[in-house]
Amino acid sequence: MTEPRLDFVTCASPVGLHRMAYWEWGDPANDRVLVCVHGLTRTGRDFDTLARRLSDRYRVVCPDVVGRGASDWLVNPDGYIVPQYVADLLTLIARVDPARLDWVGTSMGGLIAMALLGAQAMARATRPDTAMKGLDAASGIPFGRIVLNDIGPDLDLGGLARIGLYVGQPVAFDTFEQAVDYIRGISEGFGPHAQEQWETLTRRVMVQKDGKWIKHYDLRMAQPFAMQNEAALRASEALLWSSYESIRVPVLVVRGERSDLLSADTAARMLARNPRAELHVVPGVGHAPTFMSDEQIEPVERFLVRGD
């Protein structure tokens, strides 16, 4: 399969319903599912190369988180927060009904995974009758292996500030070439890529409308992002550490060697605080590895299929 299937699932927010798009690779009857969730301003098509590689083993499902790509925008921008994303992903998981669910989460996609697993841990603690032997599951979600791509429980203020500079900034370019130059400029952390790869990365987050190339996401998502302060971040970190430590399945922490969002110290503490975790460092890359090259994909593939 060279192109994914596009489908939608209807999700709920406090002010109504919205559709979340997802891109699907592999046999739709395969009950071994890999969910791949993108970063803050990206889309599910970021995982095309990885998904093609793994689609013979998995049904690979790559959502456009609400407000991005082919998904609807929320009526109320206050909903662009992790709890809403967790609720939407739970709806998607119920739709695909996996016998085993593995997860690759880049940046925000990793935060969603940790929040979801934390909720599972709470369900385990309050309803031990739902626990499933050998799986980190409650409420019927059979997690297998987790990949956290350049994200951890500590949220670096410097890295977040860098991202915040461009998230809600409106741009409009006359030519696709100008859009590519812009994406290359704000995505320096992705590391070296060929021109064709930069063009692909641009097409996934920019769209042509009325003769101009503009961002393919709801700029209003910057509003809740901008309201973060240090006190709120520290409270979130405490919850994320608790969630991370509760994970009972193997975890691969992928870190860009030059990352300004996942520090080497945080990565080391992640290994110390969860014995099921291991670390892979991608040389010459910051935030975040794009999984567009064999060198980046192979360690993830080895981790996911280990023990098969």
Buried (B, 14 or more C-beta within 10 A) or exposed (E): EEEBEBBBBEBEBEEEEBBBBBBBBBBEEBEBBBBBBBBBBBBBBBBBBBBBBBBEBBBBBBBBBBBBBBBBBBEEBBBBEBEBBBBBBBBBBEBBEBEBBBBBBBBBBBBBBBBBBBBBBBBBEEEEEEBBEEBBBBBEBBBBBBBBBBBBBBBBEEBBEBBBEBBBEEBEBEEBEBBBEBBBEBBEBBBEBEEEBBBBBBBBBBBBEEEBBBBBBBBBBBBBBEEBEEEEBEEBBEBBBBBBBBBBBBBBBBBBEBBBBBBEEBBEBBBEEBEBBBBBBBEEBBBBBBBBBEEBBEBBBEBBEEEE
